[in-house]
């Protein structure tokens, strides 16, 4: 069961609180004697910071220095989606920690050591500094290694979006682990929840082709809104002419990845050459966005919609 909502009233019915301390004192004690020792533990630091630096480096080794030819653009779209879904799968760390904490919490809560809301606040406050560290480190390594837009304002937005995404993933893990009983249940529900959000995220299945029974999930999926935000941040208003540098090398490298016969490849090349009227035509970032039905959106609005999940998940964690 979830974290019980306490009444704060003693069983004698006289209206006197059963808790020895007020809310601020409870929060200070939890942070001082539970949160701080946990935050200083090497394993805690490794799982919150070094693990994500390692993951960013691993992803960067596959997607290092992407150009803006057609294949590079497609690879960039893919790594942006991976960057969004990865923290939600990694939220298994929070699920396992909460499963260990649940028995201790239940005993201490029933003994009136602290209120449920104080416990929730303490757990979240303990994590916040590491969300900044892990999100910032993950974003910095990935952003510059794979060669995203070199504008500092866009980099700052990417860091902010990563922090929001990490915070939501953390709350998803806490909420599932606190709300589902048993050892196996939370570990099963998290990947199912993440996979459903991944499928309606707009990358694998376009919005227009999502089945009517699942389209509601598209509109409330934090993964979809976060990915939309960083896609807009990267491609909106951009023009790419890398494929023009070698007289069509971008097209040739793209066709090399396609399962086409030599005759089909030649036909596509001739069609492309016939379309050219002297100067090479740039690939528009807005066209990339349009192919994923993201045109006309605002990146700040998308990130705001994603952030709306935070208060909802905090409330569910508490309940």
ABEGO torsion letter per residue (X at the ends): XBBBBBAGBBAAGAGBBABABBAAAAAAAAAAAAAAAAAABAAAAAAAAAAAAAAAAAAAAAABGBBABAAAAAAAAAAAAAAAAAAAAAAAAAAAAAAAAAAAAAAAAAAGABBAAAAAAAAAAAAAAAAAAAAAAAAAAAAAAAGBBABAAAAAAAAAAAAAAAAAAAAAAAAAAAABBEAAAAAAAAAAAAAAAAAAAGAABBAAABBAAAAAAAAABAAAAAAAAAAAAAABGBBBAAAAAAGGAAAAAAAAABBBBAAAAAAAAAAAAAABBGBBBBBBAAAAAAAAGABGBBAAAAAAAAAAAAAAAAAAAAX
